[in-house]
Amino acid sequence: MNLTNKIASIDYDADRVKIANLAKVIRATDYVPGAVKVRVPIAQMRS
């Protein structure tokens, strides 16, 4: 969590948690979820 930039990063298991439910929990704590960025690991990537 970066309070200066007002940004939090969340790692979650997409097989167990749906984005809609995650956003609902965030809103329940009086925070507003912003844009979503997704990082996808690529196995055996060549440079």
N, C-alpha and C positions, 0 to 999 in steps of 0.2 A: 504494500500500500504506500502510495506517495501522496502525502497530505498536501504538499506544496502544489502539485499538479492536479490534485483531486482525482487520481487514477488508482484503481486497484486491479491486480491481475489475479485471475482465479483459474486454477487447474482442476479439471473434473473428468470423470469417466463418462464419456458420451453414451456408453452402453447402459449406464445406470441412472443418469440424470438428463432430463430434457431441458433445453435452453429456456423454454417458457416457464417451467417450474423454478428454475434458478432466478430468472427475472422477477417472478412473483415474490420469492423470499427476499430479494434485495429491496423491492418496493415496500415490503412489510416492515423493513427497518428504517423507513423514511429516507432511503437513498434512491437515486434515479439511475437505472442502468442505461449506459450509453451504447455506443457502437460496439459491435462484436468483431474481434479479430480472431481468426482461426489459424493455428500453426499445425502443419501436417508434416510429420517426420518422413523423410524419404530414405529407405534402406538402400545401401550400396550405391549412393550417388557418386558419380564420377565428376571430377573437376577439370 
